[in-house]
Amino acid sequence: MILSVSVLPVFAQESLNVSNQDLPMVSTANDSQLELTKFQDIEKFSDDFFVNQMAENHIPGAVFTLVKDDKILFSKGYGYANLEDKIPVIPNKTLFRVGSVSKLVTSTAVMQLVEQGKLKLHEDINQYLKEFQIKTDKFKPITVDHLLTHTDGFDVAWVIGGATRCQSQLLSLEKFLTENLPDRVRPPGQLYVYGDVGLALAGYLVEVVAGIPFSDYIDQSILQPLDMSQSSFQQPLPSQLAANLAVGYRYKNGNYLKQAFTCNKSVPTTALTTTAEDMAHFMIAHLQGGRYRKQRILNDTTVKDMHHQHYTNFPNIPQSAGSTYGFFERFVNNQRIIEHGGSMSGYTNLVFLIPEQKLGFYIAYNRNSLNENLRDDLVEQFLDRYYPVQ
């Protein structure tokens, strides 16, 4: 990797006493990998997009990482991970909290256990639950398939009160679910309604079936094999990682307000913290049939099943948006995309894959309350530039 530092034109930062000097860009791209691809101008494309977007939307810092086949083609940080101390965003060093992008890792863990025969996709999950049971007096049993496709039928208002101060108020996953499981409000498999309940339960199944805490399983079975050494589901973060965490900000009335680190009770759905280049390893594994370098976390058949559409609210409409096992599916410029965004206090993220092209990218910002259209703008501009409609 080649590390280079350049500058990004300043944008207004009225309340932080930031001087009118240029903001940094830090690239870890390997230019030799780009020369023989259609992405030779990706740095210019990326610079133009992020310079404009960050200025218009008061974004302190951002990162963009592009992968193709089994390689990281391009990776660059923009602006500041910490405005006060003027610490730049560095793709292989700066950590971001990814919010709901965590669900992709949880779904991958579930599919590992399905592959091993320890979980069944289409059987009642009550057979795995020891401390509590899902009531089946009104509706048919819930399956792992329902959990992974957001068709479980639980009340999605459950997310209220999902964050807390760390340490004493943070319950175990088992205790949290036992005390807070919401009502079932519709039959499973009937309607896609996005929420956290299903994937939280899916993460708990990982814990129960594997016989070890959820975060330990993820570390041993996904993060370590994929060389994601700068990633963790632990809350609060281990000290060696916390030092490189980008500060999360909220922008209000011309001011950048630092957001406190809160612990999320629903660990499997929101708690991952990672770097752009660690996330690149995860994307490569999904694009390479479950393999990263010499390590394999899933077999090719399981990955294809995971990426396949398993539910759509509009089955009679061609190229209708749907749900895979963990990812959202949609079609843009006749390209089939699977993706997942994440937002939480101080952070906004997106994982974007085109499995048929073996291509993906990851973006992260250290500002919350960003309109989803901003992520969609990048997707549309990227596809129009590199995969236009023929």
C-alpha positions in Angstrom: 0.0 0.0 0.0 1.1 3.6 -0.7 0.3 6.2 1.9 -0.1 9.7 0.6 -1.3 12.9 2.2 -2.9 15.8 0.3 -5.4 18.5 1.2 -9.1 19.1 0.9 -10.4 22.7 0.6 -11.8 24.0 3.8 -15.5 24.3 4.6 -17.2 26.4 7.3 -16.7 25.2 10.9 -17.9 28.2 12.7 -18.1 27.0 16.3 -14.9 25.0 16.7 -12.4 27.7 16.1 -10.9 25.7 13.3 -8.5 27.8 11.3 -8.9 28.4 7.6 -6.3 25.9 6.6 -6.9 23.0 4.2 -8.3 19.8 5.5 -6.4 16.6 4.9 -6.9 13.7 2.5 -5.0 10.4 3.3 -4.9 7.7 0.6 -3.7 4.1 1.0 -4.4 3.3 -2.7 -2.1 1.1 -4.7 -2.0 3.0 -8.0 -0.5 0.0 -9.9 -3.7 -2.0 -9.4 -5.8 0.8 -11.0 -3.8 1.2 -14.2 -5.3 -1.8 -16.0 -8.9 -1.3 -14.9 -11.9 0.9 -15.9 -11.3 2.7 -12.5 -8.2 4.6 -13.5 -9.9 7.9 -12.7 -11.5 6.7 -9.4 -9.4 9.1 -7.3 -10.7 12.1 -9.3 -14.2 10.8 -9.1 -13.9 10.2 -5.4 -12.3 13.6 -4.7 -14.9 15.5 -6.7 -17.8 13.8 -5.0 -16.6 14.0 -1.4 -15.2 17.6 -1.6 -18.6 18.8 -2.8 -20.7 16.6 -0.5 -18.7 17.4 2.6 -18.8 21.1 2.0 -22.5 21.2 1.2 -23.5 19.0 4.2 -21.1 20.1 6.8 -19.4 16.6 7.2 -16.2 16.6 9.3 -14.7 13.4 7.9 -15.3 10.6 5.5 -13.7 7.5 4.0 -14.3 5.6 0.7 -12.9 2.2 -0.1 -13.4 0.3 -3.4 -12.8 -3.4 -3.8 -12.8 -5.5 -7.0 -12.3 -9.3 -7.2 -9.9 -10.0 -4.3 -8.2 -6.7 -4.1 -8.6 -3.2 -2.5 -8.4 -1.0 -5.6 -8.7 2.4 -3.9 -9.0 3.6 -0.3 -9.0 7.3 0.8 -9.8 9.3 3.9 -11.2 12.8 3.7 -11.2 15.5 6.4 -11.0 15.0 10.1 -11.6 12.1 12.5 -11.2 14.7 15.3 -11.9 18.3 14.4 -10.5 19.7 17.7 -7.1 17.9 17.5 -7.1 18.0 13.7 -6.5 14.3 13.3 -7.1 13.2 9.7 -9.2 10.2 8.6 -6.9 7.3 7.7 -8.5 4.3 5.9 -6.6 1.6 7.6 -6.5 3.3 11.1 -9.5 5.4 11.7 -12.5 3.5 13.2 -16.1 4.3 12.6 -19.2 3.0 14.4 -21.3 1.3 11.7 -24.7 1.0 13.3 -27.0 -1.3 11.3 -24.2 -2.4 9.0 -23.5 -4.7 12.0 -26.4 -6.8 10.8 -24.3 -8.1 7.8 -21.8 -9.6 10.1 -24.5 -11.1 12.3 -26.2 -12.6 9.2 -22.9 -14.0 8.1 -22.4 -15.7 11.5 -25.9 -17.2 11.3 -25.2 -18.6 7.8 -22.0 -20.2 9.1 -24.1 -22.1 11.7 -26.7 -23.0 9.0 -23.8 -24.3 6.9 -22.6 -26.5 9.8 -26.1 -27.9 10.3 -26.5 -26.3 13.8 -29.3 -24.0 12.7 -32.2 -24.7 10.3 -33.5 -21.9 8.1 -37.1 -23.0 7.9 -37.8 -24.5 11.3 -39.3 -23.0 14.5 -36.6 -21.1 16.4 -38.2 -22.0 19.7 -36.3 -25.3 19.5 -33.0 -23.3 20.1 -34.3 -20.9 22.8 -33.7 -22.0 26.4 -34.5 -19.0 28.6 -37.7 -17.8 26.9 -40.1 -18.9 24.1 -41.8 -17.0 21.3 -45.5 -17.3 21.7 -47.3 -19.1 18.9 -50.9 -18.9 20.1 -51.9 -16.2 17.5 -49.4 -16.7 14.7 -47.4 -19.6 13.2 -43.8 -20.2 14.4 -41.0 -17.8 13.4 -38.0 -19.3 11.5 -34.4 -18.1 10.9 -35.5 -17.2 7.4 -38.0 -14.8 8.8 -35.4 -13.2 11.1 -32.9 -12.6 8.3 -35.4 -11.2 5.9 -37.2 -8.8 8.3 -40.5 -10.7 7.9 -40.7 -11.9 11.5 -43.8 -9.9 12.3 -42.6 -8.3 15.5 -43.5 -4.7 16.5 -40.6 -2.6 15.2 -41.2 0.2 17.8 -39.0 -1.9 20.0 -35.9 0.1 19.0 -37.0 2.9 21.5 -34.6 3.0 24.4 -32.0 0.8 22.6 -29.0 2.9 23.7 -27.7 3.5 27.2 -24.7 4.6 29.1 -22.0 1.9 29.2 -21.0 -0.4 32.0 -23.6 -0.8 34.7 -26.7 -0.3 32.6 -25.6 -2.7 29.8 -27.5 -6.0 30.0 -26.4 -9.3 28.6 -28.0 -10.1 25.2 -30.0 -12.9 26.8 -31.3 -10.7 29.6 -32.1 -7.8 27.3 -34.2 -10.0 25.0 -35.9 -11.8 27.8 -37.0 -8.5 29.4 -37.7 -6.6 26.2 -39.1 -8.9 23.5 -41.8 -7.0 21.7 -45.3 -8.2 20.7 -45.9 -10.1 17.5 -48.2 -7.9 15.4 -48.5 -9.9 12.1 -48.0 -13.4 10.7 -44.3 -14.1 9.8 -43.5 -14.2 6.2 -46.3 -12.0 5.2 -44.7 -8.5 5.0 -41.2 -7.0 4.9 -40.9 -4.4 7.7 -37.4 -3.3 8.6 -36.4 -3.5 12.2 -33.9 -4.6 14.8 -35.8 -7.4 16.6 -35.2 -10.2 14.1 -31.5 -9.7 13.7 -31.1 -9.3 17.5 -32.8 -12.7 17.9 -30.6 -14.1 15.2 -27.5 -12.9 17.0 -28.8 -14.5 20.2 -29.3 -17.8 18.4 -25.6 -17.6 17.4 -24.7 -17.2 21.1 -27.0 -20.1 22.2 -26.0 -22.5 19.5 -22.3 -21.7 19.6 -22.2 -21.8 23.4 -20.1 -18.7 23.8 -20.9 -15.0 24.0 -21.9 -13.4 20.7 -19.0 -11.0 20.4 -16.5 -13.8 21.2 -18.0 -16.0 18.4 -17.8 -13.1 15.9 -14.2 -12.4 16.9 -13.1 -16.0 16.5 -15.1 -17.0 13.4 -15.2 -13.8 11.3 -13.0 -11.0 12.5 -9.8 -13.1 13.0 -10.1 -15.2 9.9 -10.6 -12.0 7.8 -7.7 -10.2 9.4 -10.1 -7.5 10.8 -7.8 -6.7 13.7 -9.1 -3.1 14.0 -12.7 -4.2 14.5 -14.8 -5.2 17.5 -18.4 -5.6 18.8 -17.2 -4.9 22.3 -18.7 -1.9 24.2 -16.9 0.2 25.3 -14.1 -0.4 22.9 -10.8 -2.0 23.9 -8.3 0.8 24.7 -6.1 0.1 21.8 -9.0 0.6 19.4 -10.7 3.5 21.2 -7.7 5.7 20.6 -8.3 5.6 16.9 -12.1 6.0 17.0 -13.4 8.9 14.9 -15.3 11.4 17.0 -19.0 11.4 16.1 -20.5 14.8 15.5 -23.9 16.4 15.1 -24.2 19.6 13.1 -26.7 22.2 14.4 -27.1 25.9 13.8 -23.5 26.3 12.6 -22.0 24.2 15.4 -20.3 20.8 15.4 -21.5 19.0 18.6 -19.5 16.0 19.8 -21.7 13.0 20.5 -21.1 10.8 23.6 -20.2 7.2 23.2 -23.3 5.2 24.1 -23.6 1.5 24.4 -26.3 -0.3 22.3 -28.3 -2.9 24.0 -29.0 -4.7 20.8 -25.4 -5.7 20.2 -25.8 -7.9 17.1 -27.7 -5.2 15.2 -25.6 -2.0 16.0 -22.4 -2.5 18.0 -19.7 -3.1 15.3 -16.9 -0.6 15.2 -14.4 -1.0 12.3 -12.1 0.7 9.8 -12.7 1.0 6.1 -9.9 -1.4 5.2 -11.2 -4.0 7.6 -14.6 -3.7 6.1 -12.9 -4.1 2.7 -11.7 -7.6 3.8 -15.3 -8.4 4.7 -16.6 -7.3 1.3 -13.9 -9.2 -0.5 -14.9 -12.4 1.3 -18.5 -11.9 0.2 -17.5 -11.2 -3.4 -15.1 -14.2 -3.5 -17.5 -16.9 -2.4 -16.7 -16.7 1.3 -12.9 -16.6 0.9 -10.4 -13.9 1.9 -6.8 -14.7 1.0 -6.3 -18.3 2.3 -9.1 -18.1 4.8 -12.7 -19.2 4.2 -15.6 -18.2 6.4 -18.4 -19.6 4.2 -18.6 -21.9 1.2 -19.6 -20.6 -2.2 -23.0 -22.2 -2.2 -23.9 -20.6 1.2 -22.8 -17.2 0.0 -24.9 -17.5 -3.2 -27.9 -18.5 -1.0 -27.2 -15.6 1.3 -27.1 -13.1 -1.6 -30.2 -14.5 -3.3 -33.5 -12.7 -2.9 -35.6 -14.5 -0.4 -38.5 -12.0 0.0 -40.1 -9.1 -1.8 -43.3 -7.2 -1.2 -43.8 -7.1 -5.0 -43.2 -10.6 -6.4 -45.0 -9.9 -9.6 -42.9 -6.9 -10.6 -39.7 -7.6 -12.5 -36.5 -6.3 -10.7 -38.5 -5.3 -7.7 -36.5 -4.5 -4.5 -36.2 -7.3 -2.0 -34.5 -8.8 0.9 -31.6 -11.3 0.9 -30.3 -12.9 4.1 -29.0 -9.7 5.6 -28.7 -7.4 2.6 -31.2 -5.2 0.8 -31.5 -5.9 -2.9 -32.3 -3.4 -5.6 -31.6 -2.7 -9.3 -29.9 0.4 -10.7 -28.7 0.8 -14.3 -29.6 -2.9 -14.8 -27.1 -3.8 -12.1 -28.3 -6.0 -9.3 -27.1 -4.4 -6.0 -27.1 -5.8 -2.5 -26.3 -3.3 0.2 -26.9 -2.1 3.8 -26.7 1.3 5.4 -26.1 2.2 9.0 -26.7 5.3 11.1 -26.3 6.1 14.7 -25.3 8.9 17.0 -22.5 10.7 15.1 -22.0 8.2 12.2 -23.4 7.3 8.8 -22.2 4.2 6.7 -23.0 2.2 3.6 -21.8 -1.2 2.3 -22.5 -1.6 -1.4 -21.9 -4.8 -3.5 -22.5 -5.8 -7.1 -21.9 -9.6 -6.7 -22.1 -10.3 -10.5 -19.3 -7.8 -11.0 -17.3 -8.9 -7.9 -17.2 -5.2 -6.9 -18.1 -3.3 -3.8 -17.4 -0.2 -1.8 -17.8 1.1 1.7 -18.3 4.7 2.8 -18.4 6.2 6.3 -19.0 9.7 7.7 -18.5 10.9 11.3 -21.7 12.9 11.2 -25.2 11.6 11.9 -28.7 12.7 10.7 -27.5 12.6 7.1 -30.2 12.2 4.5 -30.2 8.7 2.8 -30.2 10.6 -0.5 -26.6 11.5 0.1 -25.6 7.8 0.0 -27.9 7.2 -3.0 -26.2 10.1 -4.8 -22.9 8.3 -4.6 -24.4 5.0 -5.8 -26.1 6.7 -8.7 -23.1 8.8 -9.8 -20.8 5.8 -9.4 -23.0 3.6 -11.5 -23.6 6.2 -14.2 -19.8 6.7 -14.5 -18.6 3.1 -14.4 -21.7 1.0 -15.2 -23.9 3.2 -17.4 -27.1 1.8 -19.0 -26.2 0.2 -22.3 
